[in-house]
Amino acid sequence: MEWVLTEVKRLLKNGVPAKDILITFRKLDNYNGLRNLADAYGVPVSIPQSSNLNVQALSELVLLLLEAQSDTRKGAEAYFKILGCGLSRIIFKVDGVVSNAWRKDTYYTSRSQVQEKCKEEFTDVNSLELLDDCLAKLPASSTVVEYAAILEEFLKSINLEAELGNLHKNGSIDFVELKACLLSKQLILKCLQSLAEDYKNCGVESEKLSLQDFPFALREAMNDYQVTIADGRTDGVLITEVINAQGLAHKYVFLMGMREGEFPTGNNENWIYNDQERGELQGFGIDMPTTALSYVEDAYFFATITNQAEKSLVLTYYADDQAGASAYVGDALKMYGINETEVIIEKQPASLGEAFALGKNLDTDWMKVNLEEKKG
């Protein structure tokens, strides 16, 4: 990411308009830090500031809630983690520092023991009743539809909007934190409704899952959602997934993440139906995408993006013991008659300040061309 941004900044300094540059990749999930890095480099970008729903504090709380249902040592640990997370101070009005001290002093073998300790030590545990009531309603085995309904009821009962609004008024949290948490709540509710709808559409709404299996389905579903905290600027370099860049010709295209398993993606079979079952369903006239079909889609995306570069096309990838260059890199080398790739051992500084901070002894002419700001 740093190397690409350095190259983009060099183009901008040499007079290339931002609208002529495209930075793209298969999935945004692998490049969540790109927006902040671009800000640090002073590169104007159109990418929104976002992160995956799975890593949000409220998502973590919901997943811990499912884990805490078991009245075991594991459930006790999950309950302690709930008490210790930042949102619990806001929602349940409990002190995570105090509960963590209990955790260190005593070995709790069940979640109910921790609940009893809370009743003894916390003077106001009324808010914890919302948590405990939800835990009591969660069955060890049930349908996705029922699990989703219980979690929806819990999320609507905690009155998060009012609590966060009060904290924002008195300056305890900033607007970005407030927005991220409220968007997380909306997206989790949307995700739960979509998950239940998927099972209904597939005709398996009556199929039961254990409480150990349901979090996997929920986590996978949440992985498709992004929490957008700030919109990108309209005059910046376009940074987007390849699926959103179709038909957008640019003079300079940087296609990142050309790594095995990333582009093309290493798609797993869907958790509701595997590829064999999907093939059998197609025989009954039910058209469902398979893993093979997703690879065809990736090949189409790669072909269209490479053809959209009018002046320069740069493919980047990271290679290690786990994975190397995508097969698409070899295809591109053959197509353009290139015999070798360039190995970037160390990127060049993106600014004079960075060059001085790193103690770089750079050629004066090189610095004038690549680092000094253009005038006029």
FIKENU-304259 format. One record per residue (C-alpha): y, z, x; residue in three letters. Coordinates in pm, whole numbers, always signed. Example, Ala and Ser with C-alpha at 12.3 -4.5 7.8 and 13.67 -1.06 7.14 Angstrom:
2
R       yy       zz       xx   residu
R     -450     +780    +1230      ala
R     -106     +714    +1367      ser
***
This chain:
376
R       yy       zz       xx   residu
R       +0       +0       +0      met
R     +240      +84     +282      glu
R     +174     -248     +457      trp
R     +232     -449     +139      val
R     +555     -264      +61      leu
R     +675     -323     +417      thr
R     +615     -695     +376      glu
R     +784     -699      +36      val
R    +1086     -516     +173      lys
R    +1110     -769     +457      arg
R    +1112    -1054     +201      leu
R    +1383     -883       -5      leu
R    +1597     -827     +307      lys
R    +1560    -1195     +393      asn
R    +1707    -1296      +59      gly
R    +1397    -1355     -154      val
R    +1475    -1257     -517      pro
R    +1260     -977     -661      ala
R    +1157    -1206     -949      lys
R     +979    -1435     -700      asp
R     +741    -1159     -583      ile
R     +426    -1032     -756      leu
R     +208     -738     -649      ile
R     -113     -722     -846      thr
R     -463     -569     -849      phe
R     -763     -536    -1079      arg
R     -703     -180    -1202      lys
R     -391      +37    -1188      leu
R     -605     +353    -1160      asp
R     -655     +297     -785      asn
R     -280     +264     -721      tyr
R     -121     +549     -916      asn
R      +86     +649     -611      gly
R     +239     +305     -569      leu
R     +546     +379     -781      arg
R     +641     +690     -581      asn
R     +570     +513     -252      leu
R     +791     +222     -354      ala
R    +1072     +466     -437      asp
R    +1033     +626      -94      ala
R    +1056     +284      +70      tyr
R    +1358     +184     -135      gly
R    +1175     -111     -292      val
R    +1287     -176     -653      pro
R     +976     -221     -869      val
R     +903     -279    -1237      ser
R     +591      -61    -1241      ile
R     +611     +232    -1483      pro
R     +550     +583    -1353      gln
R     +211     +666    -1497      ser
R     -116     +846    -1433      ser
R     -462     +852    -1583      asn
R     -515    +1066    -1893      leu
R     -817    +1228    -1729      asn
R     -604    +1408    -1470      val
R     -352    +1555    -1713      gln
R     -340    +1934    -1760      ala
R     -413    +1917    -2133      leu
R     -713    +1690    -2075      ser
R     -848    +1939    -1824      glu
R     -803    +2219    -2077      leu
R     -997    +2027    -2345      val
R    -1286    +1951    -2107      leu
R    -1298    +2314    -1991      leu
R    -1308    +2421    -2354      leu
R    -1627    +2221    -2405      leu
R    -1777    +2370    -2089      glu
R    -1686    +2724    -2196      ala
R    -1885    +2705    -2521      gln
R    -2202    +2809    -2340      ser
R    -2235    +3190    -2346      asp
R    -2359    +3191    -1987      thr
R    -2229    +3246    -1635      arg
R    -2112    +2883    -1634      lys
R    -1930    +2940    -1963      gly
R    -1766    +3252    -1819      ala
R    -1638    +3054    -1520      glu
R    -1499    +2784    -1748      ala
R    -1326    +3048    -1965      tyr
R    -1168    +3200    -1652      phe
R    -1044    +2855    -1548      lys
R     -883    +2815    -1891      ile
R     -708    +3150    -1855      leu
R     -588    +3053    -1508      gly
R     -450    +2707    -1585      cys
R      -75    +2665    -1626      gly
R      -91    +2560    -1990      leu
R     -264    +2884    -2092      ser
R      +48    +3085    -2007      arg
R     +240    +2856    -2242      ile
R      -14    +2822    -2523      ile
R     -206    +3152    -2516      phe
R      +55    +3378    -2349      lys
R     -194    +3516    -2097      val
R     -148    +3600    -1730      asp
R     -386    +3397    -1516      gly
R     -317    +3613    -1210      val
R     -449    +3920    -1393      val
R     -761    +3745    -1519      ser
R     -831    +3607    -1173      asn
R     -833    +3964    -1040      ala
R    -1106    +4054    -1292      trp
R    -1302    +3753    -1179      arg
R    -1297    +3875     -820      lys
R    -1382    +4237     -904      asp
R    -1668    +4182    -1148      thr
R    -1957    +3937    -1177      tyr
R    -1953    +3815    -1538      tyr
R    -2283    +3676    -1663      thr
R    -2158    +3547    -1999      ser
R    -1847    +3404    -2155      arg
R    -1848    +3670    -2429      ser
R    -1804    +3940    -2162      gln
R    -1482    +3775    -2051      val
R    -1362    +3754    -2410      gln
R    -1425    +4128    -2457      glu
R    -1233    +4201    -2136      lys
R     -937    +4001    -2269      cys
R     -935    +4208    -2589      lys
R     -935    +4530    -2385      glu
R     -668    +4434    -2133      glu
R     -428    +4197    -2307      phe
R     -207    +4367    -2564      thr
R     -144    +4045    -2755      asp
R     -455    +3828    -2782      val
R     -368    +3671    -3117      asn
R     -304    +3338    -2949      ser
R     -645    +3351    -2783      leu
R     -797    +3353    -3130      glu
R     -723    +2980    -3151      leu
R     -933    +2926    -2841      leu
R    -1212    +3160    -2951      asp
R    -1226    +3012    -3302      asp
R    -1268    +2664    -3156      cys
R    -1546    +2784    -2926      leu
R    -1723    +2944    -3221      ala
R    -1710    +2618    -3417      lys
R    -1852    +2402    -3139      leu
R    -2225    +2349    -3199      pro
R    -2472    +2308    -2913      ala
R    -2569    +1970    -3059      ser
R    -2378    +1753    -3303      ser
R    -2237    +1408    -3376      thr
R    -1943    +1260    -3189      val
R    -1752    +1250    -3516      val
R    -1792    +1626    -3569      glu
R    -1702    +1712    -3208      tyr
R    -1393    +1494    -3233      ala
R    -1284    +1659    -3560      ala
R    -1315    +2011    -3411      ile
R    -1110    +1918    -3105      leu
R     -847    +1743    -3317      glu
R     -810    +2057    -3529      glu
R     -770    +2269    -3214      phe
R     -506    +2040    -3062      leu
R     -305    +2039    -3383      lys
R     -327    +2419    -3416      ser
R     -177    +2513    -3077      ile
R     +177    +2402    -3173      asn
R     +241    +2258    -2830      leu
R     +561    +2078    -2927      glu
R     +748    +2397    -3022      ala
R     +627    +2591    -2718      glu
R     +724    +2316    -2473      leu
R    +1055    +2259    -2652      gly
R    +1153    +2623    -2605      asn
R    +1060    +2613    -2238      leu
R    +1265    +2299    -2186      his
R    +1568    +2454    -2358      lys
R    +1571    +2752    -2123      asn
R    +1512    +2534    -1817      gly
R    +1158    +2650    -1739      ser
R    +1020    +2295    -1738      ile
R    +1191    +1960    -1688      asp
R    +1183    +1667    -1929      phe
R     +922    +1475    -1728      val
R     +674    +1765    -1759      glu
R     +747    +1800    -2130      leu
R     +706    +1426    -2192      lys
R     +381    +1404    -1993      ala
R     +220    +1690    -2185      cys
R     +324    +1567    -2529      leu
R     +210    +1213    -2449      leu
R     -121    +1357    -2329      ser
R     -170    +1528    -2664      lys
R      -99    +1208    -2856      gln
R     -334    +1005    -2637      leu
R     -617    +1260    -2651      ile
R     -596    +1259    -3031      leu
R     -595     +879    -3026      lys
R     -888     +877    -2786      cys
R    -1093    +1115    -3005      leu
R    -1026     +905    -3314      gln
R    -1116     +584    -3127      ser
R    -1436     +740    -2989      leu
R    -1548     +847    -3335      ala
R    -1457     +504    -3474      glu
R    -1662     +331    -3202      asp
R    -1972     +527    -3300      tyr
R    -1915     +447    -3667      lys
R    -1871      +75    -3596      asn
R    -2192      +73    -3393      cys
R    -2378     +240    -3679      gly
R    -2473     +546    -3471      val
R    -2231     +798    -3620      glu
R    -2524    +1020    -3723      ser
R    -2672    +1025    -3372      glu
R    -2642    +1371    -3214      lys
R    -2532    +1452    -2861      leu
R    -2568    +1780    -2677      ser
R    -2254    +1963    -2574      leu
R    -2349    +1883    -2215      gln
R    -2349    +1507    -2286      asp
R    -2044    +1478    -2510      phe
R    -1790    +1554    -2228      pro
R    -1923    +1254    -2033      phe
R    -1853    +1026    -2328      ala
R    -1509    +1180    -2378      leu
R    -1418    +1158    -2010      arg
R    -1522     +793    -1997      glu
R    -1317     +717    -2308      ala
R    -1009     +896    -2168      met
R    -1038     +691    -1851      asn
R     -904     +392    -2045      asp
R     -572     +563    -2122      tyr
R     -262     +589    -1905      gln
R      +19     +841    -1954      val
R     +346     +652    -1895      thr
R     +616     +897    -1789      ile
R     +895     +655    -1694      ala
R     +942     +283    -1756      asp
R     +987      +42    -1469      gly
R    +1318     -127    -1395      arg
R    +1375     -478    -1527      thr
R    +1526     -615    -1203      asp
R    +1247     -502     -970      gly
R     +941     -658     -811      val
R     +670     -702    -1072      leu
R     +369     -477    -1010      ile
R      +93     -509    -1267      thr
R     -280     -552    -1324      glu
R     -417     -907    -1299      val
R     -493     -908    -1671      ile
R     -119     -874    -1741      asn
R      -11    -1132    -1482      ala
R     -185    -1434    -1632      gln
R      +43    -1739    -1649      gly
R     +323    -1580    -1444      leu
R     +390    -1808    -1146      ala
R     +554    -1646     -840      his
R     +642    -1779     -497      lys
R     +495    -1478     -319      tyr
R     +179    -1310     -450      val
R      +15     -999     -301      phe
R     -332     -945     -446      leu
R     -448     -598     -342      met
R     -784     -424     -355      gly
R    -1010     -717     -265      met
R    -1294     -474     -195      arg
R    -1658     -468     -308      glu
R    -1685     -285     -639      gly
R    -1309     -297     -699      glu
R    -1248     -668     -754      phe
R    -1482     -783     -896      pro
R    -1529     -444    -1055      thr
R    -1862     -266    -1027      gly
R    -1904     -240    -1403      asn
R    -2165       -1    -1536      asn
R    -2354      -61    -1856      glu
R    -2187      +87    -2162      asn
R    -2293     +438    -2260      trp
R    -2370     +339    -2621      ile
R    -2580      +26    -2558      tyr
R    -2721     -107    -2230      asn
R    -2726     -478    -2143      asp
R    -3079     -535    -2275      gln
R    -2992     -380    -2610      glu
R    -2671     -581    -2626      arg
R    -2869     -900    -2562      gly
R    -3107     -815    -2845      glu
R    -2815     -745    -3080      leu
R    -2672    -1088    -3002      gln
R    -2992    -1232    -3148      gly
R    -2889    -1075    -3480      phe
R    -2543    -1231    -3460      gly
R    -2367     -924    -3319      ile
R    -2158    -1041    -3023      asp
R    -2116     -761    -2767      met
R    -1991     -806    -2406      pro
R    -2239     -749    -2123      thr
R    -2199     -658    -1756      thr
R    -2260    -1022    -1657      ala
R    -1980    -1131    -1889      leu
R    -1738     -890    -1723      ser
R    -1804    -1055    -1385      tyr
R    -1721    -1393    -1538      val
R    -1395    -1240    -1660      glu
R    -1315    -1111    -1310      asp
R    -1380    -1454    -1158      ala
R    -1141    -1609    -1410      tyr
R     -869    -1352    -1329      phe
R     -907    -1417     -955      phe
R     -890    -1794     -995      ala
R     -579    -1787    -1213      thr
R     -391    -1538     -991      ile
R     -458    -1732     -671      thr
R     -338    -2053     -838      asn
R      -12    -1885     -944      gln
R     +109    -1835     -585      ala
R     +356    -2117     -517      glu
R     +447    -2040     -154      lys
R     +241    -1751      -15      ser
R      -78    -1571     -117      leu
R     -181    -1248      +58      val
R     -516    -1080      -14      leu
R     -562     -723     +111      thr
R     -865     -494     +124      tyr
R     -987     -179     +292      tyr
R    -1327     -182     +462      ala
R    -1541     +116     +563      asp
R    -1908     +217     +574      asp
R    -1929     +229     +193      gln
R    -1782     -111     +108      ala
R    -1630     -416     +270      gly
R    -1441     -725     +163      ala
R    -1497     -871     -181      ser
R    -1698    -1194     -201      ala
R    -1378    -1348     -338      tyr
R    -1217    -1313       +7      val
R    -1482    -1541     +156      gly
R    -1429    -1787     -129      asp
R    -1055    -1794      -60      ala
R    -1106    -1843     +315      leu
R    -1329    -2145     +247      lys
R    -1091    -2288      -12      met
R     -789    -2271     +221      tyr
R     -981    -2355     +539      gly
R     -902    -2026     +711      ile
R    -1148    -1906     +975      asn
R    -1051    -1540    +1012      glu
R     -865    -1252     +854      thr
R     -596    -1035    +1011      glu
R     -686     -673    +1084      val
R     -394     -439    +1032      ile
R     -438     -153    +1279      ile
R      -93       -6    +1225      glu
R     +179     -110     +986      lys
R     +536     -171    +1100      gln
R     +815      +65     +984      pro
R     +992      -26     +661      ala
R    +1332     +112     +765      ser
R    +1530     +207    +1074      leu
R    +1504     +571     +967      gly
R    +1125     +549     +957      glu
R    +1118     +371    +1293      ala
R    +1326     +645    +1456      phe
R    +1124     +921    +1286      ala
R     +804     +770    +1426      leu
R     +959     +733    +1771      gly
R     +902     +357    +1770      lys
R    +1030     +159    +2068      asn
R    +1098     -166    +1885      leu
R    +1246     -491    +2007      asp
R    +1615     -517    +1910      thr
R    +1583     -870    +1772      asp
R    +1280     -768    +1563      trp
R    +1475     -475    +1416      met
R    +1769     -698    +1325      lys
R    +1546     -944    +1144      val
R    +1316     -698     +967      asn
R    +1504     -371     +921      leu
R    +1879     -424     +908      glu
R    +2030     -471     +565      glu
R    +2155     -820     +479      lys
R    +2527     -842     +415      lys
R    +2701    -1050     +158      gly
***
